[in-house]
Amino acid sequence: MLLEASHVTTSFGAQDVLRDASFRLTDGERVGLVGKNGIGKTTLLRILASEAPPDRGHVRRVPSTLSLGYLPRRRTTIAGAPSAIASLRSASTRRAGGKPRRSSPAWDSRRRSGTSPSRR
């Protein structure tokens, strides 16, 4: 066993986010965490990474020096620096030589629909 969560319960106010969650992961297992927004996925990851304590229950790592990390969902930026998305948007409106590029409505509609433009 590498990681075990036993009867983990966490609430925000009167709202239970995790209720009596228990599982065990062993060496070589891979897990995906999928679910609706607000159901407790990030909270569980923060508890497993020792970034937040559960209200009840416990998490055990074997060996105890086992390190667990995750990429938080919130974007962080360096003060004064543009975000990665802002940089990409700026680059997409310029062409070589710094001259403005005409926007492409087809690109914008694909971006909004979640698909990417086809490669040419």
Long-range contacts (C-beta under 8 A, 24 or more apart in sequence): 1-25, 1-26, 1-62, 2-26, 2-27, 2-61, 2-62, 2-66, 3-48, 3-59, 3-60, 3-61, 3-62, 3-66, 3-68, 4-59, 4-60, 4-62, 5-44, 5-47, 5-48, 5-57, 5-58, 5-59, 6-57, 6-58, 6-59, 6-60, 7-56, 7-57, 7-58, 8-44, 8-47, 8-54, 8-56, 8-57, 8-58, 8-59, 9-54, 9-55, 9-56, 9-57, 10-40, 10-43, 10-47, 10-52, 10-54, 10-55, 11-55, 17-43, 18-43, 18-44, 18-47, 18-54, 20-57, 21-57, 22-57, 42-72, 42-73, 45-70, 46-70
